[in-house]
Amino acid sequence: MKWLTLSVMGILMALLCTLGGPAQAECGLVGTYWRAVAIDGNPVTVESDKREPHFVLSAEGSVSGSTGCNRLMGSYEQDGNSLRFKQMATTKMACPPPVDAMERAFLQVLGTTTWVQLSGNTLELKDATGKVRMRLEAR
């Protein structure tokens, strides 16, 4: 039941972020479905029948999502604009090219993320040097 409630809340938050409106200034970092749109400056393209790389951060400190091929789970620590992913794990399905390369890049960026910048429905993950490594959009 808790999972269903969290899922419904996430869907409602995503709808609010996507549809927006004059009163909507910014999506929340936590509870929002964040889908990758660019990794290291390269656009993320997903076939219509395939999963998209994404994650959702819970208020309890866990992260779940997909690499575009495998399911993703772990935890995170946030303090202001500082964000670090911890204890990340995935399922172990074989991923065909080019999804395998996208999965490796997605996971590598999560592992080096130290900062985030949130603006409206766009989230940027940055490394320790401040370089934008991944851009995500709320869905």
Backbone as CSV, one residue per row, in Angstrom:
resi,resn,N_x,N_y,N_z,CA_x,CA_y,CA_z,C_x,C_y,C_z
1,MET,0.818,-1.189,0.000,0.000,0.000,0.000,0.868,1.261,0.000
2,LYS,1.965,1.249,0.802,2.853,2.408,0.863,3.443,2.696,-0.515
3,TRP,3.850,1.639,-1.236,4.425,1.798,-2.569,3.419,2.428,-3.519
4,LEU,2.145,2.000,-3.434,1.093,2.542,-4.281,0.885,4.014,-3.983
5,THR,0.850,4.366,-2.707,0.666,5.764,-2.320,1.816,6.619,-2.843
6,LEU,3.057,6.135,-2.676,4.213,6.886,-3.177,4.173,7.013,-4.694
7,SER,3.748,5.956,-5.377,3.669,5.994,-6.838,2.645,7.019,-7.301
8,VAL,1.477,7.025,-6.663,0.422,7.979,-7.027,0.896,9.397,-6.757
9,MET,1.552,9.614,-5.612,2.066,10.948,-5.303,3.104,11.384,-6.332
10,GLY,3.968,10.453,-6.735,4.974,10.774,-7.743,4.350,11.145,-9.071
11,ILE,3.321,10.428,-9.470,2.622,10.722,-10.724,1.974,12.097,-10.653
12,LEU,1.318,12.399,-9.534,0.682,13.706,-9.388,1.706,14.834,-9.426
13,MET,2.849,14.644,-8.739,3.908,15.654,-8.771,4.439,15.835,-10.188
14,ALA,4.618,14.727,-10.899,5.120,14.803,-12.269,4.151,15.554,-13.153
15,LEU,2.855,15.310,-12.993,1.855,16.029,-13.779,1.911,17.521,-13.490
16,LEU,2.012,17.884,-12.235,2.105,19.294,-11.880,3.347,19.933,-12.472
17,CYS,4.468,19.227,-12.422,5.719,19.766,-12.960,5.646,19.894,-14.472
18,THR,5.070,18.878,-15.131,5.010,18.868,-16.586,4.015,19.893,-17.108
19,LEU,2.827,19.935,-16.500,1.787,20.839,-16.967,2.060,22.266,-16.539
20,GLY,2.628,22.404,-15.349,3.020,23.716,-14.860,1.865,24.668,-14.728
21,GLY,2.115,25.896,-15.059,1.124,26.943,-14.917,1.785,28.140,-14.273
22,PRO,1.074,29.273,-14.195,1.672,30.483,-13.658,2.157,30.339,-12.224
23,ALA,1.461,29.520,-11.413,1.844,29.386,-10.008,2.990,28.405,-9.811
24,GLN,3.283,27.569,-10.815,4.315,26.548,-10.678,5.668,27.133,-11.034
25,ALA,6.562,27.242,-10.049,7.866,27.821,-10.305,8.930,26.744,-10.496
26,GLU,8.838,25.669,-9.720,9.898,24.684,-9.748,9.409,23.330,-9.241
27,CYS,9.856,22.267,-9.884,9.553,20.919,-9.411,10.440,20.626,-8.213
28,GLY,9.964,19.797,-7.324,10.776,19.398,-6.183,11.769,18.334,-6.581
29,LEU,12.939,18.378,-5.991,13.963,17.374,-6.271,13.487,15.995,-5.841
30,VAL,12.871,15.924,-4.667,12.391,14.664,-4.103,10.967,14.387,-4.578
31,GLY,10.726,13.128,-4.952,9.384,12.707,-5.355,9.053,12.955,-6.812
32,THR,10.002,13.462,-7.577,9.778,13.755,-8.989,10.461,12.699,-9.854
33,TYR,9.811,12.305,-10.932,10.376,11.378,-11.918,11.306,12.196,-12.801
34,TRP,12.621,11.975,-12.670,13.626,12.704,-13.445,14.158,11.806,-14.554
35,ARG,13.901,12.183,-15.811,14.385,11.395,-16.950,15.567,12.108,-17.594
36,ALA,16.582,11.322,-17.924,17.797,11.875,-18.533,17.510,12.319,-19.961
37,VAL,17.942,13.531,-20.297,17.803,14.023,-21.666,19.159,14.261,-22.323
38,ALA,20.218,14.406,-21.506,21.577,14.548,-22.054,22.581,14.055,-21.021
39,ILE,23.552,13.269,-21.490,24.636,12.776,-20.640,25.948,13.219,-21.277
40,ASP,26.741,13.974,-20.523,28.005,14.531,-21.030,27.818,15.243,-22.367
41,GLY,26.732,15.984,-22.477,26.450,16.770,-23.672,25.834,16.000,-24.822
42,ASN,25.715,14.683,-24.688,25.128,13.863,-25.753,23.655,13.622,-25.464
43,PRO,22.782,13.891,-26.450,21.350,13.668,-26.214,21.052,12.193,-25.953
44,VAL,20.115,11.957,-25.046,19.659,10.598,-24.746,18.462,10.306,-25.637
45,THR,18.591,9.283,-26.472,17.489,8.862,-27.320,17.056,7.465,-26.903
46,VAL,15.750,7.284,-26.832,15.177,6.020,-26.394,14.133,5.587,-27.408
47,GLU,14.211,4.332,-27.840,13.199,3.802,-28.737,11.868,3.766,-28.014
48,SER,10.775,3.923,-28.753,9.459,4.053,-28.140,9.056,2.867,-27.276
49,ASP,9.552,1.684,-27.564,9.164,0.508,-26.785,10.179,0.155,-25.702
50,LYS,11.136,1.025,-25.454,12.208,0.762,-24.469,12.062,1.688,-23.266
51,ARG,12.734,1.314,-22.172,12.749,2.150,-20.964,13.677,3.328,-21.152
52,GLU,13.372,4.408,-20.452,14.246,5.575,-20.481,15.053,5.629,-19.190
53,PRO,16.283,6.111,-19.240,17.058,6.257,-18.016,16.425,7.350,-17.150
54,HIS,16.166,7.003,-15.900,15.499,7.935,-15.002,15.746,7.531,-13.552
55,PHE,15.382,8.427,-12.636,15.380,8.081,-11.219,14.356,8.926,-10.486
56,VAL,13.969,8.426,-9.317,13.086,9.131,-8.390,13.737,9.058,-7.014
57,LEU,13.873,10.204,-6.364,14.419,10.268,-5.016,13.263,10.275,-4.020
58,SER,13.336,9.416,-3.002,12.285,9.382,-1.984,12.665,10.278,-0.812
59,ALA,11.673,10.684,-0.054,11.908,11.496,1.136,12.686,10.726,2.192
60,GLU,12.645,9.401,2.129,13.339,8.551,3.099,14.818,8.362,2.775
61,GLY,15.286,8.898,1.645,16.702,8.794,1.301,17.047,7.685,0.329
62,SER,16.043,7.059,-0.282,16.336,6.022,-1.269,16.152,6.579,-2.673
63,VAL,16.776,5.909,-3.621,16.640,6.264,-5.027,16.261,4.998,-5.784
64,SER,15.358,5.132,-6.750,14.977,4.007,-7.601,14.817,4.531,-9.017
65,GLY,14.899,3.632,-9.982,14.735,4.050,-11.370,15.195,2.987,-12.327
66,SER,15.684,3.448,-13.468,16.142,2.555,-14.528,17.344,3.184,-15.223
67,THR,18.247,2.338,-15.672,19.405,2.794,-16.445,19.066,2.884,-17.930
68,GLY,17.847,2.498,-18.272,17.447,2.370,-19.662,17.409,0.910,-20.061
69,CYS,17.999,0.065,-19.221,18.025,-1.380,-19.436,17.730,-2.103,-18.127
70,ASN,18.504,-1.810,-17.104,18.357,-2.471,-15.808,17.690,-1.560,-14.793
71,ARG,17.046,-2.182,-13.803,16.458,-1.433,-12.696,17.591,-0.939,-11.792
72,LEU,17.351,0.200,-11.193,18.347,0.895,-10.391,17.791,1.120,-8.988
73,MET,18.633,0.925,-7.970,18.220,1.203,-6.600,19.437,1.621,-5.788
74,GLY,19.198,2.333,-4.710,20.282,2.767,-3.854,19.806,3.819,-2.879
75,SER,20.733,4.650,-2.443,20.389,5.722,-1.514,21.117,6.996,-1.944
76,TYR,20.779,8.078,-1.269,21.423,9.356,-1.589,21.495,10.199,-0.324
77,GLU,22.399,11.168,-0.349,22.513,12.170,0.707,22.430,13.530,0.050
78,GLN,21.607,14.391,0.620,21.463,15.739,0.088,21.630,16.750,1.209
79,ASP,22.344,17.830,0.905,22.488,18.950,1.823,22.543,20.205,0.970
80,GLY,21.431,20.901,0.867,21.349,22.059,-0.019,21.508,21.619,-1.457
81,ASN,22.488,22.190,-2.152,22.745,21.821,-3.547,23.730,20.667,-3.684
82,SER,24.179,20.136,-2.559,25.081,18.988,-2.578,24.244,17.712,-2.653
83,LEU,24.625,16.813,-3.551,23.915,15.538,-3.706,24.928,14.455,-4.030
84,ARG,24.834,13.366,-3.302,25.699,12.207,-3.564,24.855,10.949,-3.551
85,PHE,25.054,10.131,-4.572,24.393,8.832,-4.650,25.288,7.818,-3.954
86,LYS,24.664,6.902,-3.197,25.428,5.923,-2.419,24.828,4.536,-2.597
87,GLN,25.661,3.530,-2.395,25.232,2.133,-2.386,24.314,1.797,-3.562
88,MET,24.716,2.212,-4.746,23.903,1.991,-5.938,24.058,0.552,-6.417
89,ALA,22.953,-0.021,-6.866,22.944,-1.383,-7.393,21.967,-1.440,-8.562
90,THR,22.194,-2.396,-9.437,21.290,-2.603,-10.569,21.007,-4.084,-10.715
91,THR,19.949,-4.378,-11.449,19.747,-5.755,-11.870,20.833,-6.056,-12.892
92,LYS,20.950,-7.278,-13.345,22.095,-7.674,-14.172,21.708,-8.214,-15.548
93,MET,20.677,-7.641,-16.178,20.317,-8.077,-17.523,21.364,-7.586,-18.523
94,ALA,21.620,-8.370,-19.531,22.530,-7.954,-20.605,21.838,-6.868,-21.427
95,CYS,22.566,-5.819,-21.723,22.009,-4.698,-22.479,22.653,-4.652,-23.860
96,PRO,21.862,-4.642,-24.919,22.438,-4.594,-26.260,22.944,-3.185,-26.589
97,PRO,23.876,-3.087,-27.543,24.318,-1.759,-27.992,23.141,-1.029,-28.657
98,PRO,23.034,0.246,-28.558,23.868,1.208,-27.825,23.399,1.421,-26.381
99,VAL,22.401,0.660,-25.936,21.869,0.824,-24.580,22.941,0.527,-23.533
100,ASP,23.825,-0.422,-23.800,24.877,-0.751,-22.846,25.784,0.445,-22.566
101,ALA,26.130,1.188,-23.608,26.990,2.367,-23.443,26.249,3.468,-22.683
102,MET,24.961,3.639,-22.984,24.162,4.644,-22.290,24.064,4.288,-20.800
103,GLU,23.862,3.010,-20.496,23.786,2.569,-19.105,25.090,2.867,-18.369
104,ARG,26.230,2.534,-18.977,27.531,2.790,-18.353,27.723,4.287,-18.078
105,ALA,27.374,5.122,-19.049,27.523,6.569,-18.892,26.601,7.102,-17.790
106,PHE,25.369,6.626,-17.767,24.387,7.046,-16.759,24.893,6.714,-15.349
107,LEU,25.344,5.478,-15.158,25.835,5.053,-13.852,27.120,5.783,-13.453
108,GLN,27.994,6.030,-14.424,29.239,6.731,-14.148,28.950,8.151,-13.656
109,VAL,28.000,8.824,-14.290,27.656,10.184,-13.864,27.052,10.178,-12.461
110,LEU,26.166,9.227,-12.180,25.603,9.157,-10.821,26.716,8.991,-9.795
111,GLY,27.730,8.212,-10.135,28.839,7.971,-9.222,29.730,9.173,-8.986
112,THR,29.738,10.126,-9.898,30.596,11.306,-9.751,29.822,12.573,-9.391
113,THR,28.521,12.453,-9.222,27.698,13.628,-8.913,28.002,14.141,-7.508
114,THR,28.227,15.446,-7.415,28.412,16.083,-6.113,27.507,17.293,-5.936
115,TRP,27.037,17.875,-7.036,26.211,19.076,-6.979,25.022,18.943,-7.919
116,VAL,23.951,19.645,-7.582,22.786,19.713,-8.459,22.357,21.160,-8.614
117,GLN,21.743,21.428,-9.746,21.122,22.725,-9.969,19.740,22.456,-10.519
118,LEU,18.737,22.962,-9.828,17.341,22.747,-10.182,16.747,24.055,-10.647
119,SER,16.161,24.033,-11.839,15.547,25.228,-12.400,14.274,24.808,-13.132
120,GLY,13.111,25.145,-12.555,11.841,24.753,-13.162,11.723,23.253,-13.212
121,ASN,11.573,22.704,-14.431,11.463,21.248,-14.572,12.750,20.637,-15.102
122,THR,13.879,21.340,-14.942,15.182,20.854,-15.394,16.118,20.684,-14.201
123,LEU,16.794,19.547,-14.167,17.761,19.232,-13.119,19.099,18.956,-13.787
124,GLU,20.152,19.580,-13.286,21.498,19.317,-13.782,22.314,18.660,-12.677
125,LEU,22.990,17.566,-13.029,23.905,16.887,-12.115,25.317,17.330,-12.469
126,LYS,26.073,17.769,-11.466,27.414,18.297,-11.685,28.437,17.504,-10.896
127,ASP,29.659,17.455,-11.436,30.740,16.768,-10.728,31.444,17.759,-9.794
128,ALA,32.509,17.332,-9.161,33.219,18.143,-8.173,33.801,19.427,-8.761
129,THR,34.066,19.442,-10.074,34.606,20.645,-10.711,33.512,21.622,-11.119
130,GLY,32.239,21.218,-10.966,31.117,22.062,-11.366,30.654,21.819,-12.784
131,LYS,31.279,20.873,-13.466,30.898,20.560,-14.843,29.551,19.834,-14.862
132,VAL,28.651,20.278,-15.744,27.368,19.608,-15.909,27.614,18.284,-16.619
133,ARG,27.269,17.190,-15.949,27.473,15.855,-16.513,26.180,15.263,-17.073
134,MET,25.036,15.636,-16.459,23.764,15.104,-16.935,22.674,16.154,-16.760
135,ARG,21.820,16.237,-17.768,20.648,17.098,-17.690,19.430,16.202,-17.710
136,LEU,18.507,16.459,-16.779,17.290,15.653,-16.671,16.078,16.573,-16.685
137,GLU,14.945,16.051,-17.090,13.707,16.798,-17.079,12.655,16.051,-16.280
138,ALA,11.808,16.814,-15.602,10.715,16.208,-14.848,9.682,15.677,-15.816
139,ARG,9.147,14.535,-15.456,8.102,13.934,-16.299,6.959,13.522,-15.436
